[in-house]
Amino acid sequence: MKEEKENIEQTYTHILKYTGIFGGVQGLNIIVGLVRNKCVAFLLGPAGMGLVALFNSVVNFVSQATNLGISFSAVRHVSELFDQGDEVRIQHFVKVVRAWSLLTALLGMLVCLVAGPLLSSQTFSWGDHTLHFMLLAPAVGLLAITGGETAILKGARRLRSLAMIQMLTVVLSLLVTIPIYAIFGEAGIVPVIVLGALITMLLTIRHSYQLYPLHLTGAKGILGEGMEMVRLGVAFVVAGIMGSGAEMLIRSFLNVQGDLDVVGLYNAGFMLTMTYAGMVFSAMETDYFPRLSAVGKDVEELNSVVNRQSEVTLLIVSPMLPILMLLLPILVPILFRSDFLPVVAMAQVILLSMYVRAVYLPIAYITLAKGDSFHYFLLEAAYDILVVVFVIVGYENWGLTGTGFAIALANICDILITYAYASIRYHLRISPMVLWILGIQLPLGIGVYILTFIDNAVLYWGMGSLLCIVSLLISGYILHQKSSLWSALIGKLKSRFSHNE
C-alpha cells in the first residue's frame, strides 16, 4: 500500500514537473503571441486576420499533405537509437531523416505551385489569388525541413534547445511581423508567413546542426532506408490532411457564407480556446507519448498511465477555464479590438468542452502509441467530419455562437467514440478519480457559464470569482496531497535560505 502511494506520488510529481516546464514555455510564447495578435488586429482588423487565417490554413494543409509524417515518425526511430547509445547508427539515420525532409520539401513546394489556381478558386469567392498561393510555396518547403530537424532534436531529448527555439521564434517573428504590416498592410501577409517559416528553420537547424553536423557524403541510396519511417507516418499524415482540410473547409465556408470579418472572428475565438487553453496539453507529445509507448500489453499499467495523466491534466486545466470564461469580455478588447467582442459567446461555449478534452487527449494517444495507425485515422476522420457538419449547421442556424456549440458538441462526441473504441480494444477504464474530479469541476464551469447570461455586475463578478476560487482550491488541494513537488520546492528554498545565512 505504501509502495503504491509512493508510486502515485512520483507519477503525479513527474507529470506536474514536465507539464509545468512545457506549459510554461508555451505560456511565455502565448504572452508574446498576444502582443503580436493585438498589433495585427489593430493594423489589419478582422478582415485582415481572416486573410491571415486562410493563408495559414492552406499552408498547413499542403504541408500536412506532403511531409509524409517525418516530423512525427522520425522521433520514435531517433529516440530508440539514442537510448541504445549507438552513435554511428544515429549519425546515419540523421542523414536518412534529412534526405527525406529535403524530398518532402521539394514535393510540397511543387504541389503549392501547381495547385495554386485550384487553391484560389476553392478558398476565395472573389478575386484571383493564385499568385499568393504560389508565393507561399517556400513556406511549405521550409516547414518540411524544420519538421525533420525538430524530430531529430526531440528524439535526442534536446528539450532545452526546443524550448529556446520556440521562444526565440515567437520574439523574432513579432519583430518582423509588426513593421511589415505597419508599412504594407494586407500586402505584407504572404511575406510575413514566408519569413516566419524561414526564421523557425534557421533557429532549428542552428541547434540541430550543432548536435549532428550536416554531412553530404554517403547519401547514395539512403532514401530506401527510410521506408519504415515513412510507412509509420502515413496514417498520421492522412489524419493531418483531414484535420487541416477540415479547418480549411470551415474557414472557406465562413468566408463564402459570411465574409472575411466572420473568418477573422472565428479564428480569434478558436485561438482563445483551442490554442490558449490548450497550453496545458503541450507536454503530451514530448513527455506523455514516450511513456505511453513504453507500456507493453499490461492492461493495468496502461490504465494507470492514461488515468493519472488525465487526472493531473484535468486538475491543472479546470481552474483556468472558468477564470478565462469570466474574463473574456475584458480580455477580448485588450487582446484584439472592441469589434472582436462578438466572439465572446462562441469562445465561452468552447471553453466548457475543454473539460472533456482534458480527459480525451490522453486516451487519443493510445492508438498512436500502440501503432494502431489505421484506427487512429478512422477516429480522427470521424471527428473531422463531425466538426465540419456541426459548424455548417451551427453557423447557418445560430451564427458565430452556433459554431461554438458545434465545436463543443464535436468534442463531446469525439471522446465518447474514442473511449468506446479504447475500452473495447485496449480494455481501458476511466478511473473513479477522473470521474470524481470531472463531477466536481465541470459543474463549477457550468455555473460560471450560466452567470454570463446575467446582466448584474455584482452577481457576475461576485459569484463568478467565488466559483473560480473554489475550483482553484480543489485542484490545489488534490495536487498538494498527491504530489511531492511542493515539498521538494519548499525544501530547496529552505536549503538555499540556510546556505545564504
Contacts in CASP RR format, 6 or more apart in sequence:
PFRMAT RR
TARGET T0000
AUTHOR 0000-0000-0000
METHOD contacts of the structure
MODEL  1
MKEEKENIEQTYTHILKYTGIFGGVQGLNIIVGLVRNKCVAFLLGPAGMG
LVALFNSVVNFVSQATNLGISFSAVRHVSELFDQGDEVRIQHFVKVVRAW
SLLTALLGMLVCLVAGPLLSSQTFSWGDHTLHFMLLAPAVGLLAITGGET
AILKGARRLRSLAMIQMLTVVLSLLVTIPIYAIFGEAGIVPVIVLGALIT
MLLTIRHSYQLYPLHLTGAKGILGEGMEMVRLGVAFVVAGIMGSGAEMLI
RSFLNVQGDLDVVGLYNAGFMLTMTYAGMVFSAMETDYFPRLSAVGKDVE
ELNSVVNRQSEVTLLIVSPMLPILMLLLPILVPILFRSDFLPVVAMAQVI
LLSMYVRAVYLPIAYITLAKGDSFHYFLLEAAYDILVVVFVIVGYENWGL
TGTGFAIALANICDILITYAYASIRYHLRISPMVLWILGIQLPLGIGVYI
LTFIDNAVLYWGMGSLLCIVSLLISGYILHQKSSLWSALIGKLKSRFSHN
E
8 308 0 8 1.000
8 482 0 8 1.000
9 482 0 8 1.000
9 483 0 8 1.000
9 484 0 8 1.000
10 484 0 8 1.000
11 304 0 8 1.000
11 308 0 8 1.000
12 308 0 8 1.000
12 311 0 8 1.000
12 312 0 8 1.000
12 479 0 8 1.000
12 482 0 8 1.000
12 483 0 8 1.000
12 485 0 8 1.000
13 483 0 8 1.000
13 484 0 8 1.000
13 485 0 8 1.000
13 488 0 8 1.000
15 283 0 8 1.000
15 287 0 8 1.000
15 288 0 8 1.000
15 308 0 8 1.000
15 309 0 8 1.000
15 312 0 8 1.000
15 313 0 8 1.000
16 312 0 8 1.000
16 316 0 8 1.000
16 479 0 8 1.000
16 483 0 8 1.000
16 485 0 8 1.000
17 485 0 8 1.000
18 283 0 8 1.000
18 286 0 8 1.000
18 287 0 8 1.000
19 280 0 8 1.000
19 283 0 8 1.000
19 287 0 8 1.000
19 312 0 8 1.000
19 313 0 8 1.000
19 316 0 8 1.000
20 283 0 8 1.000
21 159 0 8 1.000
21 163 0 8 1.000
21 283 0 8 1.000
22 159 0 8 1.000
22 163 0 8 1.000
22 282 0 8 1.000
22 283 0 8 1.000
22 286 0 8 1.000
22 287 0 8 1.000
23 279 0 8 1.000
23 280 0 8 1.000
23 282 0 8 1.000
23 283 0 8 1.000
24 279 0 8 1.000
25 163 0 8 1.000
25 166 0 8 1.000
25 167 0 8 1.000
25 282 0 8 1.000
26 166 0 8 1.000
26 278 0 8 1.000
26 279 0 8 1.000
26 282 0 8 1.000
27 279 0 8 1.000
28 167 0 8 1.000
28 170 0 8 1.000
29 166 0 8 1.000
29 167 0 8 1.000
29 170 0 8 1.000
30 275 0 8 1.000
30 276 0 8 1.000
30 279 0 8 1.000
32 167 0 8 1.000
32 170 0 8 1.000
32 171 0 8 1.000
32 174 0 8 1.000
33 170 0 8 1.000
33 174 0 8 1.000
34 335 0 8 1.000
35 174 0 8 1.000
36 170 0 8 1.000
36 173 0 8 1.000
36 174 0 8 1.000
36 177 0 8 1.000
36 178 0 8 1.000
37 268 0 8 1.000
37 271 0 8 1.000
37 335 0 8 1.000
37 336 0 8 1.000
38 334 0 8 1.000
38 335 0 8 1.000
38 336 0 8 1.000
39 174 0 8 1.000
39 177 0 8 1.000
39 178 0 8 1.000
39 181 0 8 1.000
40 49 0 8 1.000
40 52 0 8 1.000
40 177 0 8 1.000
40 178 0 8 1.000
40 181 0 8 1.000
41 49 0 8 1.000
41 268 0 8 1.000
41 335 0 8 1.000
41 336 0 8 1.000
41 337 0 8 1.000
41 340 0 8 1.000
42 337 0 8 1.000
43 178 0 8 1.000
43 181 0 8 1.000
43 182 0 8 1.000
43 185 0 8 1.000
44 51 0 8 1.000
44 52 0 8 1.000
44 181 0 8 1.000
44 185 0 8 1.000
44 186 0 8 1.000
44 189 0 8 1.000
45 337 0 8 1.000
45 339 0 8 1.000
46 260 0 8 1.000
46 261 0 8 1.000
46 264 0 8 1.000
46 265 0 8 1.000
46 268 0 8 1.000
46 339 0 8 1.000
46 340 0 8 1.000
47 259 0 8 1.000
47 260 0 8 1.000
47 261 0 8 1.000
47 264 0 8 1.000
48 186 0 8 1.000
48 189 0 8 1.000
48 260 0 8 1.000
48 264 0 8 1.000
49 263 0 8 1.000
49 264 0 8 1.000
49 267 0 8 1.000
49 268 0 8 1.000
50 251 0 8 1.000
50 255 0 8 1.000
50 260 0 8 1.000
50 261 0 8 1.000
50 263 0 8 1.000
50 264 0 8 1.000
50 267 0 8 1.000
51 186 0 8 1.000
51 189 0 8 1.000
51 260 0 8 1.000
51 263 0 8 1.000
52 189 0 8 1.000
52 193 0 8 1.000
52 267 0 8 1.000
53 251 0 8 1.000
53 263 0 8 1.000
53 264 0 8 1.000
53 266 0 8 1.000
53 267 0 8 1.000
54 123 0 8 1.000
54 124 0 8 1.000
54 248 0 8 1.000
54 251 0 8 1.000
54 252 0 8 1.000
54 255 0 8 1.000
54 260 0 8 1.000
54 263 0 8 1.000
55 132 0 8 1.000
55 136 0 8 1.000
55 189 0 8 1.000
55 190 0 8 1.000
55 193 0 8 1.000
56 193 0 8 1.000
57 244 0 8 1.000
57 245 0 8 1.000
57 247 0 8 1.000
57 248 0 8 1.000
57 251 0 8 1.000
58 119 0 8 1.000
58 123 0 8 1.000
58 133 0 8 1.000
58 136 0 8 1.000
58 248 0 8 1.000
59 136 0 8 1.000
59 139 0 8 1.000
59 140 0 8 1.000
59 143 0 8 1.000
59 193 0 8 1.000
60 244 0 8 1.000
60 247 0 8 1.000
61 241 0 8 1.000
61 244 0 8 1.000
61 245 0 8 1.000
61 247 0 8 1.000
61 248 0 8 1.000
62 108 0 8 1.000
62 111 0 8 1.000
62 112 0 8 1.000
62 115 0 8 1.000
62 119 0 8 1.000
62 140 0 8 1.000
63 108 0 8 1.000
63 140 0 8 1.000
63 141 0 8 1.000
63 143 0 8 1.000
63 144 0 8 1.000
63 244 0 8 1.000
64 237 0 8 1.000
64 240 0 8 1.000
64 241 0 8 1.000
64 243 0 8 1.000
64 244 0 8 1.000
65 108 0 8 1.000
65 111 0 8 1.000
65 237 0 8 1.000
65 241 0 8 1.000
65 244 0 8 1.000
66 104 0 8 1.000
66 107 0 8 1.000
66 108 0 8 1.000
66 111 0 8 1.000
66 140 0 8 1.000
66 144 0 8 1.000
67 104 0 8 1.000
67 108 0 8 1.000
67 143 0 8 1.000
67 144 0 8 1.000
67 147 0 8 1.000
67 237 0 8 1.000
68 100 0 8 1.000
68 104 0 8 1.000
68 230 0 8 1.000
68 233 0 8 1.000
68 234 0 8 1.000
68 237 0 8 1.000
69 230 0 8 1.000
69 233 0 8 1.000
69 234 0 8 1.000
69 236 0 8 1.000
69 237 0 8 1.000
70 97 0 8 1.000
70 100 0 8 1.000
70 101 0 8 1.000
70 104 0 8 1.000
70 144 0 8 1.000
70 147 0 8 1.000
70 148 0 8 1.000
70 151 0 8 1.000
70 229 0 8 1.000
70 230 0 8 1.000
70 233 0 8 1.000
71 147 0 8 1.000
71 148 0 8 1.000
71 150 0 8 1.000
71 151 0 8 1.000
72 151 0 8 1.000
72 233 0 8 1.000
72 236 0 8 1.000
73 151 0 8 1.000
73 229 0 8 1.000
73 230 0 8 1.000
73 232 0 8 1.000
73 233 0 8 1.000
73 236 0 8 1.000
74 97 0 8 1.000
74 148 0 8 1.000
74 151 0 8 1.000
74 152 0 8 1.000
74 155 0 8 1.000
74 229 0 8 1.000
75 151 0 8 1.000
75 154 0 8 1.000
75 155 0 8 1.000
76 232 0 8 1.000
76 293 0 8 1.000
77 93 0 8 1.000
77 228 0 8 1.000
77 229 0 8 1.000
78 90 0 8 1.000
78 93 0 8 1.000
78 94 0 8 1.000
78 97 0 8 1.000
78 151 0 8 1.000
78 152 0 8 1.000
78 154 0 8 1.000
78 155 0 8 1.000
78 156 0 8 1.000
79 154 0 8 1.000
79 155 0 8 1.000
79 156 0 8 1.000
79 157 0 8 1.000
79 290 0 8 1.000
81 89 0 8 1.000
81 90 0 8 1.000
81 93 0 8 1.000
82 90 0 8 1.000
82 155 0 8 1.000
82 156 0 8 1.000
82 157 0 8 1.000
90 156 0 8 1.000
90 212 0 8 1.000
91 212 0 8 1.000
91 215 0 8 1.000
93 225 0 8 1.000
94 152 0 8 1.000
94 212 0 8 1.000
95 215 0 8 1.000
95 218 0 8 1.000
95 219 0 8 1.000
95 222 0 8 1.000
96 222 0 8 1.000
96 223 0 8 1.000
96 225 0 8 1.000
96 226 0 8 1.000
96 229 0 8 1.000
97 148 0 8 1.000
97 151 0 8 1.000
97 152 0 8 1.000
97 229 0 8 1.000
98 148 0 8 1.000
98 149 0 8 1.000
98 214 0 8 1.000
99 219 0 8 1.000
99 222 0 8 1.000
99 223 0 8 1.000
100 148 0 8 1.000
100 223 0 8 1.000
100 226 0 8 1.000
100 229 0 8 1.000
100 230 0 8 1.000
101 144 0 8 1.000
101 145 0 8 1.000
101 147 0 8 1.000
101 148 0 8 1.000
101 149 0 8 1.000
102 144 0 8 1.000
102 145 0 8 1.000
103 223 0 8 1.000
104 141 0 8 1.000
104 144 0 8 1.000
105 140 0 8 1.000
105 141 0 8 1.000
105 142 0 8 1.000
105 144 0 8 1.000
105 145 0 8 1.000
106 141 0 8 1.000
108 137 0 8 1.000
108 140 0 8 1.000
108 141 0 8 1.000
108 144 0 8 1.000
109 137 0 8 1.000
109 138 0 8 1.000
109 140 0 8 1.000
109 141 0 8 1.000
110 137 0 8 1.000
111 140 0 8 1.000
112 119 0 8 1.000
112 133 0 8 1.000
112 134 0 8 1.000
112 136 0 8 1.000
112 137 0 8 1.000
112 140 0 8 1.000
113 134 0 8 1.000
113 137 0 8 1.000
115 133 0 8 1.000
116 130 0 8 1.000
116 133 0 8 1.000
116 134 0 8 1.000
117 130 0 8 1.000
119 129 0 8 1.000
119 130 0 8 1.000
119 133 0 8 1.000
120 127 0 8 1.000
120 128 0 8 1.000
120 129 0 8 1.000
120 130 0 8 1.000
120 132 0 8 1.000
120 133 0 8 1.000
122 252 0 8 1.000
123 129 0 8 1.000
123 248 0 8 1.000
123 252 0 8 1.000
123 255 0 8 1.000
124 255 0 8 1.000
125 255 0 8 1.000
125 256 0 8 1.000
132 190 0 8 1.000
135 190 0 8 1.000
135 194 0 8 1.000
136 190 0 8 1.000
136 193 0 8 1.000
136 194 0 8 1.000
138 194 0 8 1.000
138 197 0 8 1.000
138 198 0 8 1.000
139 193 0 8 1.000
139 194 0 8 1.000
139 196 0 8 1.000
139 197 0 8 1.000
141 197 0 8 1.000
142 194 0 8 1.000
142 197 0 8 1.000
142 198 0 8 1.000
142 200 0 8 1.000
142 201 0 8 1.000
143 197 0 8 1.000
143 200 0 8 1.000
143 201 0 8 1.000
145 201 0 8 1.000
145 205 0 8 1.000
146 197 0 8 1.000
146 200 0 8 1.000
146 201 0 8 1.000
146 204 0 8 1.000
146 205 0 8 1.000
147 204 0 8 1.000
149 201 0 8 1.000
149 204 0 8 1.000
149 205 0 8 1.000
149 208 0 8 1.000
150 162 0 8 1.000
150 165 0 8 1.000
150 204 0 8 1.000
150 208 0 8 1.000
152 208 0 8 1.000
152 211 0 8 1.000
152 212 0 8 1.000
153 161 0 8 1.000
153 162 0 8 1.000
153 165 0 8 1.000
153 204 0 8 1.000
153 207 0 8 1.000
153 208 0 8 1.000
153 211 0 8 1.000
154 162 0 8 1.000
154 286 0 8 1.000
156 211 0 8 1.000
156 212 0 8 1.000
158 207 0 8 1.000
158 211 0 8 1.000
159 286 0 8 1.000
161 207 0 8 1.000
161 211 0 8 1.000
162 286 0 8 1.000
164 207 0 8 1.000
165 200 0 8 1.000
165 203 0 8 1.000
165 204 0 8 1.000
165 207 0 8 1.000
168 203 0 8 1.000
169 196 0 8 1.000
169 199 0 8 1.000
169 200 0 8 1.000
169 203 0 8 1.000
172 199 0 8 1.000
172 203 0 8 1.000
173 195 0 8 1.000
173 196 0 8 1.000
173 199 0 8 1.000
173 200 0 8 1.000
176 192 0 8 1.000
176 195 0 8 1.000
176 196 0 8 1.000
176 199 0 8 1.000
177 192 0 8 1.000
180 188 0 8 1.000
180 191 0 8 1.000
180 192 0 8 1.000
180 195 0 8 1.000
181 188 0 8 1.000
181 189 0 8 1.000
181 192 0 8 1.000
184 191 0 8 1.000
232 371 0 8 1.000
232 373 0 8 1.000
233 373 0 8 1.000
234 373 0 8 1.000
235 373 0 8 1.000
235 374 0 8 1.000
235 376 0 8 1.000
235 377 0 8 1.000
236 368 0 8 1.000
236 373 0 8 1.000
236 376 0 8 1.000
238 377 0 8 1.000
239 376 0 8 1.000
239 377 0 8 1.000
239 380 0 8 1.000
239 381 0 8 1.000
240 380 0 8 1.000
242 377 0 8 1.000
242 380 0 8 1.000
242 381 0 8 1.000
242 384 0 8 1.000
243 380 0 8 1.000
243 384 0 8 1.000
245 384 0 8 1.000
246 384 0 8 1.000
246 385 0 8 1.000
246 387 0 8 1.000
246 388 0 8 1.000
249 388 0 8 1.000
250 266 0 8 1.000
250 387 0 8 1.000
250 388 0 8 1.000
250 391 0 8 1.000
250 392 0 8 1.000
251 263 0 8 1.000
251 266 0 8 1.000
251 267 0 8 1.000
253 391 0 8 1.000
253 392 0 8 1.000
253 395 0 8 1.000
254 262 0 8 1.000
254 263 0 8 1.000
254 266 0 8 1.000
254 395 0 8 1.000
254 403 0 8 1.000
255 262 0 8 1.000
255 263 0 8 1.000
257 395 0 8 1.000
257 396 0 8 1.000
262 400 0 8 1.000
265 340 0 8 1.000
265 342 0 8 1.000
265 343 0 8 1.000
265 346 0 8 1.000
265 400 0 8 1.000
266 343 0 8 1.000
266 346 0 8 1.000
266 400 0 8 1.000
266 403 0 8 1.000
268 332 0 8 1.000
268 336 0 8 1.000
268 340 0 8 1.000
268 343 0 8 1.000
269 343 0 8 1.000
269 346 0 8 1.000
269 347 0 8 1.000
269 350 0 8 1.000
270 350 0 8 1.000
270 407 0 8 1.000
272 324 0 8 1.000
272 328 0 8 1.000
272 331 0 8 1.000
272 332 0 8 1.000
272 335 0 8 1.000
272 343 0 8 1.000
272 347 0 8 1.000
273 347 0 8 1.000
273 350 0 8 1.000
273 351 0 8 1.000
273 354 0 8 1.000
274 350 0 8 1.000
274 407 0 8 1.000
276 324 0 8 1.000
277 317 0 8 1.000
277 320 0 8 1.000
277 321 0 8 1.000
277 324 0 8 1.000
277 351 0 8 1.000
277 354 0 8 1.000
278 317 0 8 1.000
278 354 0 8 1.000
280 313 0 8 1.000
280 316 0 8 1.000
280 317 0 8 1.000
280 320 0 8 1.000
280 358 0 8 1.000
281 313 0 8 1.000
281 317 0 8 1.000
281 357 0 8 1.000
281 358 0 8 1.000
281 361 0 8 1.000
284 309 0 8 1.000
284 361 0 8 1.000
284 362 0 8 1.000
284 365 0 8 1.000
288 309 0 8 1.000
288 362 0 8 1.000
288 365 0 8 1.000
289 365 0 8 1.000
289 368 0 8 1.000
289 369 0 8 1.000
291 305 0 8 1.000
292 302 0 8 1.000
292 305 0 8 1.000
292 306 0 8 1.000
292 309 0 8 1.000
292 362 0 8 1.000
292 365 0 8 1.000
292 366 0 8 1.000
292 369 0 8 1.000
293 369 0 8 1.000
295 301 0 8 1.000
295 302 0 8 1.000
295 305 0 8 1.000
295 369 0 8 1.000
296 302 0 8 1.000
299 426 0 8 1.000
299 427 0 8 1.000
302 366 0 8 1.000
302 426 0 8 1.000
302 427 0 8 1.000
302 428 0 8 1.000
303 427 0 8 1.000
303 428 0 8 1.000
303 429 0 8 1.000
303 431 0 8 1.000
306 362 0 8 1.000
306 363 0 8 1.000
306 366 0 8 1.000
306 428 0 8 1.000
307 362 0 8 1.000
307 430 0 8 1.000
307 431 0 8 1.000
307 433 0 8 1.000
307 434 0 8 1.000
309 362 0 8 1.000
310 358 0 8 1.000
310 359 0 8 1.000
310 362 0 8 1.000
310 363 0 8 1.000
310 430 0 8 1.000
310 431 0 8 1.000
310 434 0 8 1.000
311 431 0 8 1.000
311 433 0 8 1.000
311 434 0 8 1.000
311 437 0 8 1.000
312 479 0 8 1.000
313 358 0 8 1.000
313 359 0 8 1.000
313 361 0 8 1.000
313 362 0 8 1.000
314 355 0 8 1.000
314 358 0 8 1.000
314 359 0 8 1.000
314 434 0 8 1.000
314 437 0 8 1.000
314 438 0 8 1.000
314 441 0 8 1.000
315 437 0 8 1.000
315 475 0 8 1.000
315 476 0 8 1.000
315 478 0 8 1.000
315 479 0 8 1.000
316 475 0 8 1.000
316 479 0 8 1.000
317 354 0 8 1.000
317 355 0 8 1.000
317 358 0 8 1.000
318 355 0 8 1.000
318 358 0 8 1.000
318 437 0 8 1.000
318 441 0 8 1.000
318 444 0 8 1.000
318 471 0 8 1.000
318 474 0 8 1.000
318 475 0 8 1.000
319 468 0 8 1.000
319 471 0 8 1.000
319 472 0 8 1.000
319 475 0 8 1.000
321 351 0 8 1.000
321 352 0 8 1.000
321 354 0 8 1.000
321 355 0 8 1.000
321 445 0 8 1.000
322 444 0 8 1.000
322 445 0 8 1.000
322 447 0 8 1.000
322 448 0 8 1.000
322 464 0 8 1.000
322 467 0 8 1.000
322 468 0 8 1.000
322 471 0 8 1.000
323 468 0 8 1.000
323 472 0 8 1.000
324 331 0 8 1.000
324 351 0 8 1.000
325 348 0 8 1.000
325 351 0 8 1.000
325 352 0 8 1.000
325 445 0 8 1.000
325 448 0 8 1.000
325 449 0 8 1.000
325 452 0 8 1.000
326 448 0 8 1.000
326 451 0 8 1.000
326 460 0 8 1.000
326 461 0 8 1.000
326 464 0 8 1.000
326 465 0 8 1.000
326 468 0 8 1.000
328 344 0 8 1.000
328 347 0 8 1.000
328 348 0 8 1.000
329 341 0 8 1.000
329 344 0 8 1.000
332 340 0 8 1.000
332 341 0 8 1.000
332 343 0 8 1.000
332 344 0 8 1.000
332 347 0 8 1.000
333 340 0 8 1.000
333 341 0 8 1.000
342 400 0 8 1.000
343 400 0 8 1.000
345 400 0 8 1.000
345 401 0 8 1.000
345 452 0 8 1.000
346 400 0 8 1.000
346 401 0 8 1.000
346 402 0 8 1.000
346 403 0 8 1.000
346 404 0 8 1.000
347 404 0 8 1.000
348 449 0 8 1.000
348 452 0 8 1.000
349 401 0 8 1.000
349 402 0 8 1.000
349 404 0 8 1.000
349 405 0 8 1.000
349 407 0 8 1.000
349 408 0 8 1.000
349 449 0 8 1.000
350 404 0 8 1.000
350 407 0 8 1.000
350 408 0 8 1.000
351 449 0 8 1.000
352 408 0 8 1.000
352 442 0 8 1.000
352 445 0 8 1.000
352 446 0 8 1.000
352 449 0 8 1.000
353 407 0 8 1.000
353 408 0 8 1.000
353 409 0 8 1.000
353 411 0 8 1.000
353 412 0 8 1.000
355 438 0 8 1.000
355 441 0 8 1.000
355 442 0 8 1.000
355 445 0 8 1.000
356 411 0 8 1.000
356 412 0 8 1.000
356 415 0 8 1.000
356 438 0 8 1.000
357 411 0 8 1.000
357 415 0 8 1.000
359 415 0 8 1.000
359 430 0 8 1.000
359 434 0 8 1.000
359 438 0 8 1.000
360 411 0 8 1.000
360 414 0 8 1.000
360 415 0 8 1.000
360 418 0 8 1.000
360 419 0 8 1.000
363 415 0 8 1.000
363 418 0 8 1.000
363 419 0 8 1.000
363 422 0 8 1.000
363 428 0 8 1.000
364 379 0 8 1.000
364 418 0 8 1.000
366 372 0 8 1.000
366 422 0 8 1.000
366 426 0 8 1.000
366 428 0 8 1.000
367 373 0 8 1.000
367 375 0 8 1.000
367 376 0 8 1.000
367 379 0 8 1.000
367 421 0 8 1.000
367 422 0 8 1.000
368 376 0 8 1.000
370 426 0 8 1.000
372 425 0 8 1.000
375 421 0 8 1.000
375 425 0 8 1.000
379 414 0 8 1.000
379 417 0 8 1.000
379 418 0 8 1.000
379 421 0 8 1.000
382 414 0 8 1.000
382 417 0 8 1.000
383 410 0 8 1.000
383 413 0 8 1.000
383 414 0 8 1.000
383 417 0 8 1.000
386 410 0 8 1.000
386 413 0 8 1.000
386 414 0 8 1.000
387 406 0 8 1.000
387 407 0 8 1.000
387 410 0 8 1.000
390 406 0 8 1.000
390 407 0 8 1.000
390 409 0 8 1.000
390 410 0 8 1.000
391 403 0 8 1.000
391 406 0 8 1.000
391 407 0 8 1.000
391 410 0 8 1.000
393 406 0 8 1.000
394 402 0 8 1.000
394 403 0 8 1.000
394 405 0 8 1.000
394 406 0 8 1.000
395 402 0 8 1.000
395 403 0 8 1.000
395 406 0 8 1.000
398 405 0 8 1.000
419 428 0 8 1.000
419 430 0 8 1.000
422 428 0 8 1.000
423 429 0 8 1.000
437 478 0 8 1.000
440 474 0 8 1.000
441 471 0 8 1.000
441 474 0 8 1.000
441 475 0 8 1.000
444 467 0 8 1.000
444 468 0 8 1.000
444 470 0 8 1.000
444 471 0 8 1.000
445 467 0 8 1.000
445 471 0 8 1.000
447 464 0 8 1.000
447 467 0 8 1.000
448 464 0 8 1.000
448 467 0 8 1.000
448 468 0 8 1.000
451 459 0 8 1.000
451 460 0 8 1.000
451 463 0 8 1.000
451 464 0 8 1.000
451 467 0 8 1.000
452 460 0 8 1.000
454 460 0 8 1.000
479 486 0 8 1.000
480 486 0 8 1.000
END
